[in-house]
């Protein structure tokens, strides 16, 4: 074969192989790209996974184990409800601060809904749970936040006030997300017949994720994490981690304080379990103040 013809043949063969390679590459790339997109974690998924060990510790706290199997001393749950009220009443102030800093309509609309939900939760706490556990107005007005509630409240308010909006917002997320997931995980366990806390578990663990208020908050945080700078995103991750630790301490402190002091009230002052209590997912508070008289009925 003449040299020129041989070279032309080789060039033609190389061209055909190159065409085949390009076709194959074009066929593969969309699948590779799609796979990468599917497997890539969102920012909020990452912060959840990064703090999952602490969440597991929260779920396995003696307080939550006792709620799950119905063995928790009702007096401990009563103390928890009082501390939760301090947190709930003042959490609203955190969101009012964040509302004033919200950079767009989406943030404002979600936060306004959260504030409305907190108002509903306050009504639920002092009209139903306080009645169920015989917490009088006088006792509530004479109570104070424990040191952990105080620390948690102060941290959230300071973060909402002094840090960028996005950082203040994500600091409130563990309250929503962890409570939701605790309820979901408790619902997965074998239900104990006659559990006095089944209403509490059902309220947090029954709503599907896609329809939950918690997902609305997670999606809002994700929206801002995507838009913000890397520097602010790092601060958001740190704020979330700090708040998760404070969530752990909130439950743990109520349980340990009761056991350290022995008894907070006679058993006779606790109503029999079974009364209905409606709770909303948007919940809890900030800023360590006693409840004002007009807030207590």
C-alpha positions in Angstrom: 0.0 0.0 0.0 1.4 3.4 -0.9 2.5 5.5 2.1 -0.1 8.2 1.5 -3.0 5.7 1.2 -1.7 4.0 4.4 -1.7 7.3 6.3 -5.1 8.2 5.0 -6.4 4.8 6.2 -4.9 5.3 9.7 -6.3 8.8 9.9 -9.7 7.6 8.9 -9.6 4.8 11.5 -8.5 7.2 14.2 -11.3 9.6 13.3 -13.9 6.9 13.5 -12.6 5.8 16.9 -12.6 9.4 18.1 -16.2 9.8 17.0 -17.2 6.6 18.8 -15.4 7.8 21.9 -17.2 11.2 21.8 -20.6 9.6 21.4 -19.9 7.3 24.3 -18.7 10.1 26.4 -21.8 12.2 25.7 -24.0 9.3 26.6 -22.1 8.7 29.9 -21.7 12.3 31.1 -25.4 13.1 31.7 -25.6 10.0 33.9 -22.4 10.9 35.8 -23.6 14.4 36.3 -27.1 13.3 37.4 -25.5 10.8 39.8 -23.3 13.5 41.3 -26.3 15.7 41.8 -28.4 13.0 43.4 -25.6 12.0 45.8 -24.5 15.5 46.7 -25.8 16.6 50.1 -27.5 19.9 50.7 -26.1 22.3 53.2 -28.8 21.5 55.8 -28.3 17.7 55.3 -24.6 18.2 56.0 -25.1 20.1 59.2 -27.6 17.5 60.4 -25.2 14.7 59.6 -22.3 16.5 61.2 -24.3 16.8 64.5 -26.0 13.4 64.3 -24.0 11.9 67.2 -25.3 14.6 69.5 -28.9 14.0 68.2 -28.5 10.3 69.1 -27.3 11.3 72.6 -30.4 13.5 72.9 -32.7 10.7 71.8 -31.1 8.4 74.4 -31.2 10.8 77.3 -33.0 9.3 80.4 -35.7 12.0 80.0 -36.6 10.9 76.4 -36.2 7.2 77.1 -38.8 7.8 79.9 -41.1 9.7 77.7 -40.9 7.0 75.0 -41.7 4.0 77.3 -44.0 6.0 79.6 -41.8 5.5 82.8 -40.8 9.1 83.2 -41.8 10.5 86.6 -44.7 12.9 85.9 -43.1 15.5 88.2 -40.1 15.7 85.9 -42.3 16.3 82.9 -44.1 19.0 84.9 -40.8 20.7 85.6 -40.0 20.4 81.9 -43.3 22.0 80.9 -42.6 25.0 83.1 -39.1 25.5 81.6 -40.5 24.9 78.2 -42.9 27.8 78.7 -40.1 30.2 79.6 -38.4 29.1 76.4 -41.5 29.3 74.3 -42.7 32.7 75.6 -39.4 34.3 74.8 -38.6 32.4 71.6 -41.1 34.6 70.0 -38.9 37.6 70.8 -36.1 36.0 68.9 -38.2 35.6 65.8 -39.5 39.2 66.2 -35.9 40.3 66.1 -35.2 38.1 63.1 -38.3 39.4 61.3 -37.0 43.0 61.6 -33.8 41.8 59.8 -35.3 39.5 57.2 -33.8 40.4 53.8 -36.7 39.3 51.6 -40.4 38.5 51.5 -39.9 34.7 51.7 -38.1 35.0 55.0 -40.7 37.5 56.4 -43.6 35.3 55.4 -42.2 32.1 57.1 -41.1 34.0 60.2 -44.6 35.6 60.5 -46.1 32.1 60.4 -43.7 30.9 63.0 -44.6 33.7 65.4 -48.3 32.9 64.9 -47.6 29.3 65.7 -45.7 30.3 68.9 -48.8 32.3 70.0 -50.9 29.1 69.6 -48.3 27.1 71.5 -48.4 29.5 74.4 -52.1 29.1 74.6 -51.7 25.3 74.5 -49.1 25.3 77.3 -50.8 27.5 79.9 -54.4 26.4 79.2 -53.9 22.7 78.8 -50.6 21.4 80.1 -50.6 23.7 83.1 -54.2 22.6 83.9 -53.3 19.0 83.4 -50.3 19.3 85.8 -51.9 21.8 88.2 -49.5 24.6 87.7 -51.1 27.7 89.3 -50.6 31.3 88.1 -48.9 32.0 91.4 -46.5 29.2 91.0 -45.6 30.2 87.5 -45.1 33.8 88.3 -42.9 32.7 91.2 -40.8 30.4 89.0 -37.6 31.3 87.2 -35.7 29.7 84.2 -33.0 27.2 85.3 -29.4 28.1 84.4 -29.5 26.0 81.2 -32.7 27.6 80.0 -31.2 31.0 80.8 -28.0 30.2 78.9 -29.9 28.8 75.8 -32.2 31.8 75.8 -29.4 34.3 76.1 -27.4 32.6 73.3 -30.3 32.7 70.9 -31.2 36.3 71.5 -27.5 37.4 71.3 -27.1 35.5 68.0 -30.3 37.0 66.6 -29.3 40.5 67.6 -25.6 40.6 66.9 -25.0 38.1 64.1 -26.1 38.2 60.5 -29.7 37.3 59.9 -28.7 33.9 58.5 -26.7 32.9 61.6 -29.5 34.0 63.9 -32.0 32.0 61.9 -30.1 28.7 61.8 -29.5 28.9 65.6 -33.3 28.4 66.0 -33.4 25.4 63.7 -32.4 22.6 66.2 -35.5 23.4 68.3 -37.7 22.6 65.3 -35.7 19.8 63.7 -34.7 17.8 66.8 -38.2 17.8 68.3 -39.7 16.6 65.1 -37.1 13.8 64.7 -37.4 12.8 68.3 -41.1 12.3 67.8 -40.6 10.4 64.6 -38.0 8.1 66.1 -40.2 7.5 69.2 -43.1 6.6 67.0 -40.9 3.9 65.3 -40.5 2.1 68.6 -43.0 -0.3 70.0 -45.8 1.8 71.5 -46.4 1.2 75.2 -50.1 0.8 76.0 -51.3 3.5 78.4 -48.2 5.7 77.9 -49.2 9.0 79.5 -47.0 10.8 77.0 -48.4 9.3 73.9 -50.1 12.6 72.9 -46.8 14.4 73.1 -45.1 11.7 70.9 -48.0 11.7 68.4 -48.0 15.4 68.0 -44.3 15.5 67.0 -43.9 12.2 65.2 -47.1 11.8 63.2 -46.9 14.5 60.4 -45.0 13.3 57.3 -41.8 15.2 56.6 -43.0 16.7 53.3 -46.1 18.2 55.1 -44.3 19.3 58.3 -43.7 22.8 59.4 -40.2 21.7 60.3 -39.4 21.1 56.6 -40.5 24.7 55.9 -37.9 26.0 58.3 -35.2 23.6 57.0 -36.0 24.7 53.4 -35.7 28.4 54.4 -32.4 27.9 56.1 -31.2 25.9 53.0 -32.3 28.8 50.8 -30.1 31.3 52.7 -27.2 28.9 53.0 -27.1 28.6 49.3 -27.1 32.4 48.8 -24.7 33.5 51.5 -20.9 33.8 51.5 -18.6 31.0 52.6 -17.6 33.0 55.7 -21.3 33.4 56.8 -22.0 29.8 56.0 -19.2 28.7 58.3 -20.7 30.8 61.1 -24.1 29.2 60.4 -22.6 25.8 60.8 -21.0 26.8 64.1 -24.3 28.4 65.4 -26.2 25.2 64.6 -23.7 23.0 66.4 -23.9 25.3 69.5 -27.7 25.2 69.6 -27.8 21.4 69.2 -25.6 21.2 72.3 -27.9 23.5 74.2 -30.9 21.4 73.2 -29.1 18.4 74.8 -28.5 20.4 77.9 -32.1 21.6 78.1 -33.5 18.1 78.5 -30.7 16.8 80.6 -30.8 19.7 83.1 -34.5 19.2 83.8 -34.0 15.5 84.5 -30.9 16.0 86.7 -32.2 19.0 88.6 -35.3 16.9 89.7 -33.1 14.0 90.8 -30.8 16.3 92.6 -33.5 18.0 94.6 -35.5 14.7 95.0 -39.1 16.1 94.7 -40.6 19.2 93.2 -44.2 18.6 94.3 -46.5 15.9 95.8 -47.8 13.4 93.4 -51.4 14.3 94.4 -51.1 17.6 92.5 -50.7 16.0 89.2 -53.8 15.3 87.2 -54.3 11.8 85.8 -52.9 11.4 82.3 -55.1 11.4 79.3 -56.3 15.0 78.7 -55.9 16.3 75.2 -53.1 18.7 74.4 -52.6 20.3 71.0 -49.0 21.3 70.1 -47.6 23.0 67.0 -44.2 22.3 65.6 -43.3 26.0 65.5 -42.4 26.4 69.2 -40.3 27.8 72.1 -38.5 31.0 73.3 -35.6 33.2 74.3 -34.6 36.0 76.7 -34.9 34.9 80.4 -37.9 36.8 81.7 -40.6 35.6 84.0 -44.0 35.3 82.2 -45.9 38.5 82.5 -49.2 38.3 84.4 -51.3 38.9 81.3 -49.6 35.9 79.7 -50.8 33.6 82.5 -54.4 32.8 82.9 
